[in-house]
Amino acid sequence: MIAFNDQVLPRSNHQLRSLMEDIARKKPTFSLHAQVINAVSPGKLYLRAAGWTKATDRCAKVVIYDLGDPTRRRTIFADSGTMALTPAAISPWTLFDGVMEEVQKTNPG
């Protein structure tokens, strides 16, 4: 077991991590879960979608919560959307049939 824990396990964990990163780069919606608020950028940007069409990677009923600006809260609702493939940490989204609601913290009315 010493040889396994010392050699095999760390190498297999490294290979698994590399594989997961490769998949996430090629298919960005892989790490997102349906009907769950997913932290896209923790503390700043959260996303919830009803589900995904696997053939096109199109999300249905997308809600994005933008908490990045401390003076206001922004919520974006869209009928559907797709995520673009980019090397950036936050991939751009293309949203369809949506609206954006913005509430100032100083004047919530």
C-alpha positions in Angstrom: 0.0 0.0 0.0 2.9 2.4 0.6 4.0 2.1 -3.1 0.4 2.7 -4.2 -0.2 5.7 -2.0 3.2 7.1 -2.8 3.3 6.6 -6.6 0.0 5.4 -8.2 -2.5 7.6 -6.4 -0.9 11.0 -6.9 -0.3 10.3 -10.6 -3.8 9.1 -11.1 -5.2 12.2 -9.3 -3.0 14.5 -11.5 -4.2 12.8 -14.6 -7.9 13.1 -13.5 -7.4 16.8 -12.8 -5.8 17.4 -16.2 -8.6 15.5 -17.9 -11.3 17.6 -16.1 -9.6 20.8 -17.0 -9.4 19.7 -20.7 -13.0 18.9 -20.7 -14.0 22.2 -19.1 -12.0 24.1 -21.7 -13.8 22.2 -24.6 -17.2 22.1 -23.0 -17.7 25.0 -20.6 -21.1 23.9 -19.4 -19.7 20.6 -18.2 -19.0 22.0 -14.7 -22.5 23.6 -14.3 -25.4 21.8 -12.8 -29.1 22.3 -13.8 -31.5 23.8 -11.3 -28.7 24.8 -9.0 -27.2 28.2 -8.4 -23.7 27.8 -9.8 -20.9 30.1 -8.7 -19.3 31.3 -12.0 -17.2 33.9 -10.2 -17.6 33.4 -6.4 -18.9 36.4 -4.6 -19.6 38.3 -7.9 -21.5 36.2 -10.5 -23.9 33.3 -10.1 -25.9 31.4 -12.7 -28.9 29.2 -12.7 -30.3 27.3 -15.7 -33.3 24.9 -16.0 -31.3 22.5 -18.2 -29.0 22.0 -21.2 -29.5 20.7 -24.7 -26.5 18.5 -25.0 -26.3 18.6 -28.8 -26.0 22.4 -29.0 -24.9 23.3 -25.4 -27.9 25.6 -25.2 -29.2 26.4 -21.7 -32.9 26.9 -21.0 -34.4 29.5 -18.6 -31.1 31.2 -17.6 -30.9 33.5 -14.6 -27.7 35.4 -13.9 -27.2 37.1 -10.5 -24.5 39.9 -10.7 -23.4 40.9 -7.2 -20.0 42.4 -8.3 -21.1 46.1 -7.8 -21.6 46.9 -4.1 -24.0 49.8 -4.9 -26.5 47.8 -7.0 -27.8 44.3 -7.6 -28.4 43.1 -11.2 -30.4 40.1 -12.2 -30.6 38.9 -15.8 -33.4 36.6 -17.0 -33.3 34.9 -20.4 -35.3 32.3 -22.1 -32.2 30.5 -23.3 -28.5 31.1 -23.9 -25.2 29.6 -25.0 -21.7 29.9 -23.5 -18.8 30.8 -25.8 -15.5 29.0 -25.8 -12.7 31.3 -24.7 -9.5 30.9 -22.7 -10.8 33.6 -20.3 -11.8 32.7 -16.7 -15.4 34.0 -17.3 -16.7 32.9 -20.7 -19.1 35.3 -22.5 -22.7 34.3 -22.8 -25.1 34.9 -25.7 -28.6 35.2 -24.2 -31.9 35.1 -26.1 -35.3 36.8 -25.2 -34.2 38.3 -21.9 -34.5 41.2 -19.6 -32.3 42.8 -17.0 -33.4 44.1 -13.7 -31.2 46.5 -11.7 -31.9 47.6 -8.1 -29.9 50.4 -6.4 -29.0 49.5 -2.8 -29.5 53.1 -1.6 -33.0 53.4 -3.3 -34.5 49.9 -3.6 -37.9 51.4 -4.6 
